[in-house]
Amino acid sequence: METDKTEQRYRAPALDRGLDILELLAIHPGGLTRSEIMKEMGKSPSEIYRMLERLVARNYVSRSLEGDRYALTMKLFHLAASYPPLRRLVMNAQPLMDEFTRETMQSVHLVVADMGQAHVVAQASSRSAWEFRLRVGAMLDMLHTSSGQTFLAFQDKDSVAQILKAAPDAPESLSAAMMKEFAVIRKNGYRLSASQQLVGVTDISAPVRSANGATVAVLTCPFLPRVEAPPEDAQIVDLQGALDLLLKTAERISKT
């Protein structure tokens, strides 16, 4: 009874409506129209309209290009990434990434989306004296890197549009060739292709998923063929071997 009185005393109806909208959109990844939101919440147009506009203005919610559908942006994810969940992701991923490098003698990095770019949040190096690796904190182009393309391939239409809107020098919409590439990545469950930045490097990228199946990160190995003798407790794997191990590692990270 005392708890009920306290809740009533400190009620903030506008804040409650805003939170209700965010929670509602969180379970509708394809977004909802304003009418659908009003129906789900049992609220009048005047109660919803202004709140939606403020959420759009603050970039928590995006309005579709047609202007009639609303969906969550990545902003809540970015807020969460500043808090322990991202640290937990990196903490759980790092030992598995280290294991991958020990077995393959290849480097590997973990990427999340950050304000229209791919952000390297973790990295593991090969024990070899020779390697190619990306530093933690590096910002990568979403459309012209294997990590970025793989991340976009597993996002819904509205999320892709929102990322492109924030990305520097990005087109307003995807080309037919890029959409075809994304379809191939989704079908295969990974991306394997020559690097778009360096000659001789083959990028292998696999999605890392959350408990509800959403792609929240990408694990990428910039594969370099090796001719040197490996340490006694390692082996030099070929491209197919590296792909198989990367997919297993991404799956294991997804389950942590």
Order of alpha helices (4+ residues) and beta strands (2+ residues): alpha-alpha-alpha-alpha-beta-beta-alpha-alpha-beta-beta-beta-alpha-alpha-alpha-beta-beta-beta-alpha
